[in-house]
Amino acid sequence: MALQFTKMSGSGNDFIIIDNRVPVMEDDKKRDFVRRVCDRRMSIGADGVIFVENSDCADIKWDFYNEDGSTPDMCGNGGRCLARYAVEKNLVPAHKMTMETLAGIIGAEVNGDSVRIKLTQPENLQQDIAIALNGAQYQIDSLNTGVPHAIIYSDNI
């Protein structure tokens, strides 16, 4: 089966984007497909796959998968790639758009080479968490901006 796709890169992450507004792949086949196509040694290789779908509450919706087939709530770099894709493929009526994600509705604006994303409201700030990693101790902060992020402070990067 021939399947059209676009591969895009955003701030060091790369994604395969597939227009699935008229379904080209059944939901139950997506995870296996993603794991196979994201394998850099045996296929195209990517950090994830974004299926563009129709939305009842935003301009477009994404069905996003990490390379291992898991489904994160959101990805900022993936959102930037999807916004540029949507403008280049005329999927949205303007350069400003909304995108439905598992984390909620995010906004995007494409101006020439610049793509800006308005993430969901940050929540669940946790500070001064002690963790052990590979035999070392760290103090981290954590914040959810659509997906959880950990911040490790270091004087020696």
ABEGO torsion letter per residue (X at the ends): XBBBBBBBBBGGBBBBBBBAABBABBAAAAAAAAAAAABAAABAEBABBBBBBBBAABABBBBBBBAAGBBBABBAAAAAAAAAAAAAAGABABABBBBBBAAEBBBBBBBEABBBBBBBBBBGBBBGBBBBBGGBBBBBBBBBAGBBBBBBBBABX
